[in-house]
């Protein structure tokens, strides 16, 4: 009978530390915005964010996506939670799409598919992990409300 492999937690810690070092260096070189680098190297950030990173638009006014209708989702964002086409009238699917765009979408995709007014209305639903939400809220205080 084969034994169950044991996780090598020390190796995982070394990989995380190395990736955090790469992120810090990229920020020093101006390749990653400092606020995003800080969020990615904060203790407790998930591996998905750490190894994938995320983007944020430069200005909320760039978010000119549709307010209603059906959105064609870029292939790399589609999976069991986010289908190929999302009807924005479906609140759960709209939230899932926005969450996916905030975490995995490029700034260009965010600008094309997220609507500023819809984002402002839905933001209190906690559409993004804490590290991502923190960067968005620091850049755009209007997300935190009056």
N, C-alpha and C positions, 0 to 999 in steps of 0.2 A: 504494500500500500504506500502510495506517495505521500510525503509529508507536505503540509501546507507551507508555502513560502512565507518567511517572516519579513515584515516590512523593515526596510533599512532607513529608520528615521534620521539617523545622522547624515546619510546621503541626501535625503530630502532637504534637511536644514542647510547643507552646503550648497545645494542647487538654488534654494531660495535666496541665500545670502549672496551668491554669485550674481543672480539676476538683479537683485537690489543694487549691487555695485554697478552693474551695467546701466541701470536706470539712472543712478546718481551721476555717473560719468556723462551720459547722454544729456542730462539736464545742464551740467556744467558747460557742455559744448553747444548748448542752445538747440539741441535736436528734439528735446521734449520740453514742453512748458514746465516751469518749476512747480506750479501748483499740482499738475498731474503727477509729476515725479514724486512729490511729497505724499500725495494720496496713495500712490502705489507702494511706497516703502513704509507706510504706517503699519505698526504691528497689528496683526489680525486681518489684513487684507487677504482676500481669497486668492488661491492659486490661479483661477481663471483670469482675474484682472491682472495679477502680477505678470503672468507670462504672455498675456494677450494685449494688454494696455487698452486705452480708450481715448477717444477724441471728444472735443467740445467745440461747438461753433464759437466764433469770435464775438457775435452779437446776436441777441435774441431776435432782432428784427430780420435776421437772415432766415429764420424758420418760416418759410412760406409754403409749407406743404398744405395739402387739402384739408378743409375743415369737415368735409363730409364726402360720401361716396366710397368707392372701392379703390384700394391702393394695391398696386403690383409690388410685391416685396422682392428685393434683390435676393437672388438664389442663395447666397452665403448666409443669409439671415433666416432662412426657412428651416423649420424642423417641426417636431410634434406640437410645440406650443404656438408657433407662428406659421400659419399656412402661406401658400403662394399668393393668395389674394385675401386682403383684410377689408371687411366692410366696417368703416369707422363708426357706424351706428351701433355696432356690437361693442358695448363698453369694455367687456373683458378682453376681447381681441385687440381693441384699440390700445388698451393699457399694456398688453403683452407686446404689441408692436413697438410702442414707445419705449418700453423697458429694454427691448432688444436693441433698438437704435441708440439709446443712451449708453449702453454697455459695449456693443459691438459694431455699431455703425460708424462710418467715417463722417467727418464734419460735412462733407458734401451730401452724403445720404441724409443726414439729419436735416440739413437745410431744405432738401427737396421733399422730404416725407413728413416731417414734424411741423405742425401748425403752432405758431406762437401762442395764440389764444387758447387752443385746446391744451397745450402743455401747461399753461398757467392754471387752467381749471383743474387739470388732473394731477398736478404736482403734489398736492397734499396726500395723495394715495400712496406715496413713497414708491415712485416708479423706478428707482435705481438703488443699488447697494449704497451703503453709507459713504464709502470713499468717493464714489462717482457723484452722489448727491451733494456732498460737501464742496466739491470743485464747482459744480453748477451754481450752488447757492452763493459761494464766495464771488464768483464772476457776475452773477445776476441776482442781486439782493431782492429784486421784485418777486422772485420765486418764493421767498419766505413770507410774503404777505405784508400787510400794513403794520 
